[in-house]
């Protein structure tokens, strides 16, 4: 099972394409999109939870193996990845869980709440960008030396514990930039799906 979390404020084509490519590369049965409820390390999302949930649901509808998971929206407390993974692990004790991270998120991993426990609950799958190089020192370097594998099949042999890095199509799309574009009166076409664009237009959630 793939896991992709984020504020999804809004969910965009970069999220969808990366999830699709990683799902195929790892031969996963499904990918769960988990919208963040209350982000602990950043400002609150601009769009309310109900709108972000609707956008994710609409965006993933064309892919039968994409699923919406609302557990973080329902807790009313800060959304820590380790807590979410613990909840999933209790629900699926033997299934391999693959946490999808972009390179920026991976590089910030040592600042996460109880970050050392993340890889004990799930495999970490990093979508790398061109020109990225392996850290040569620090906590991430140690994690890579201990947990990195170049064999995707290994992620099916154990429920957690591996680190896998895979290149994906780099769509330089930013949720922040999309919100700014919409607030200035511009059209986000080809940055978000048509269904998501309709929700944005109808709700007016990013108008200045």
URLINKA-V231308 format. One record per residue. N is the residue number from 1. RES is the residue in three letters. OMEGA is omega in whole degrees, -180 to 180 (* if undefined). D_LAST is the distance of its C-alpha to the last C-alpha in Angstrom with 2 decimals. Layout:
n=<N:N>
res=<RES:RES>
omega=<OMEGA:OMEGA>
d_last=<D_LAST:D_LAST>
This chain:
n=<1:2:3:4:5:6:7:8:9:10:11:12:13:14:15:16:17:18:19:20:21:22:23:24:25:26:27:28:29:30:31:32:33:34:35:36:37:38:39:40:41:42:43:44:45:46:47:48:49:50:51:52:53:54:55:56:57:58:59:60:61:62:63:64:65:66:67:68:69:70:71:72:73:74:75:76:77:78:79:80:81:82:83:84:85:86:87:88:89:90:91:92:93:94:95:96:97:98:99:100:101:102:103:104:105:106:107:108:109:110:111:112:113:114:115:116:117:118:119:120:121:122:123:124:125:126:127:128:129:130:131:132:133:134:135:136:137:138:139:140:141:142:143:144:145:146:147:148:149:150:151:152:153:154:155:156:157:158:159:160:161:162:163:164:165:166:167:168:169:170:171:172:173:174:175:176:177:178:179:180:181:182:183:184:185:186:187:188:189:190:191:192:193:194:195:196:197:198:199:200:201:202:203:204:205:206:207:208>
res=<UNK:UNK:UNK:UNK:UNK:UNK:UNK:UNK:UNK:UNK:UNK:UNK:UNK:UNK:UNK:UNK:UNK:UNK:UNK:UNK:UNK:UNK:UNK:UNK:UNK:UNK:UNK:UNK:UNK:UNK:UNK:UNK:UNK:UNK:UNK:UNK:UNK:UNK:UNK:UNK:UNK:UNK:UNK:UNK:UNK:UNK:UNK:UNK:UNK:UNK:UNK:UNK:UNK:UNK:UNK:UNK:UNK:UNK:UNK:UNK:UNK:UNK:UNK:UNK:UNK:UNK:UNK:UNK:UNK:UNK:UNK:UNK:UNK:UNK:UNK:UNK:UNK:UNK:UNK:UNK:UNK:UNK:UNK:UNK:UNK:UNK:UNK:UNK:UNK:UNK:UNK:UNK:UNK:UNK:UNK:UNK:UNK:UNK:UNK:UNK:UNK:UNK:UNK:UNK:UNK:UNK:UNK:UNK:UNK:UNK:UNK:UNK:UNK:UNK:UNK:UNK:UNK:UNK:UNK:UNK:UNK:UNK:UNK:UNK:UNK:UNK:UNK:UNK:UNK:UNK:UNK:UNK:UNK:UNK:UNK:UNK:UNK:UNK:UNK:UNK:UNK:UNK:UNK:UNK:UNK:UNK:UNK:UNK:UNK:UNK:UNK:UNK:UNK:UNK:UNK:UNK:UNK:UNK:UNK:UNK:UNK:UNK:UNK:UNK:UNK:UNK:UNK:UNK:UNK:UNK:UNK:UNK:UNK:UNK:UNK:UNK:UNK:UNK:UNK:UNK:UNK:UNK:UNK:UNK:UNK:UNK:UNK:UNK:UNK:UNK:UNK:UNK:UNK:UNK:UNK:UNK:UNK:UNK:UNK:UNK:UNK:UNK:UNK:UNK:UNK:UNK:UNK:UNK>
omega=<175:-179:177:179:178:176:-179:-172:7:169:-176:-174:176:176:-175:-177:179:180:-180:-178:179:177:180:-178:-177:-180:-179:179:-178:171:177:173:-175:178:179:177:179:-179:-176:-172:-180:180:177:177:179:179:178:-176:-177:179:180:176:180:180:179:-179:180:-177:-174:-176:-179:-178:-175:-179:171:180:175:177:-172:-173:-180:179:-173:-174:-177:180:180:-175:176:-178:-178:178:179:179:177:178:178:-179:176:-180:-178:-171:-174:-176:173:175:-178:180:179:177:167:-176:179:179:179:-179:178:-174:-179:177:-178:176:178:-171:-179:-178:-175:-176:174:-179:-177:166:175:-180:-175:175:-173:-180:179:177:180:177:-177:176:-176:180:178:-174:-180:177:179:179:179:-179:-175:-168:-173:172:176:-177:-177:-178:-180:-179:177:-176:179:-179:-177:169:-178:174:-176:-179:-175:178:177:176:-175:174:-175:-179:-178:176:179:-180:178:178:179:179:-178:180:180:177:-180:-176:180:-179:-179:171:175:177:-179:-180:178:179:179:179:179:-178:-177:-177:-177:-171:-178:178:-179:*>
d_last=<38.16:35.10:32.27:28.74:26.40:22.86:19.52:18.77:15.00:15.34:19.02:19.70:22.85:23.95:24.41:26.34:28.51:29.54:30.43:32.44:34.36:35.18:36.29:38.63:39.93:40.84:42.09:40.02:40.19:36.59:33.33:31.37:27.61:26.89:23.29:23.08:22.80:22.41:22.45:24.99:24.24:20.48:17.32:16.62:14.72:11.08:12.33:15.25:18.73:19.51:16.76:17.71:21.30:20.87:19.28:22.21:24.69:23.64:23.55:27.01:28.69:30.43:32.29:34.88:35.35:31.75:31.27:28.55:29.64:27.75:29.98:27.45:25.03:28.03:29.39:27.02:27.98:26.84:27.19:29.96:31.19:34.79:34.45:32.98:35.75:38.35:37.25:37.49:40.80:42.23:41.32:42.60:45.29:46.86:44.18:42.88:39.24:37.33:34.18:32.04:30.43:28.78:30.44:27.88:28.24:31.99:32.20:30.47:32.78:35.13:32.39:31.88:33.44:37.06:36.34:40.06:40.32:37.78:40.35:42.91:40.76:39.51:39.99:37.26:36.27:34.40:32.71:33.60:32.23:34.49:36.20:35.89:39.05:40.52:40.21:43.63:43.51:41.87:41.04:39.51:42.59:44.80:42.84:43.12:46.82:47.50:45.38:44.52:46.00:45.93:47.16:44.63:47.42:47.87:44.63:46.42:49.47:47.96:45.13:43.51:44.33:43.63:41.13:40.51:38.55:37.68:36.01:33.32:31.56:28.92:25.65:23.42:20.21:17.77:15.32:13.35:13.50:12.51:9.22:8.63:10.08:8.07:4.62:7.14:8.56:11.52:13.82:14.69:18.18:21.02:18.95:18.77:21.30:21.01:21.23:18.29:16.21:17.28:16.25:12.69:12.59:14.46:12.67:9.01:8.77:6.30:3.78:0.00>
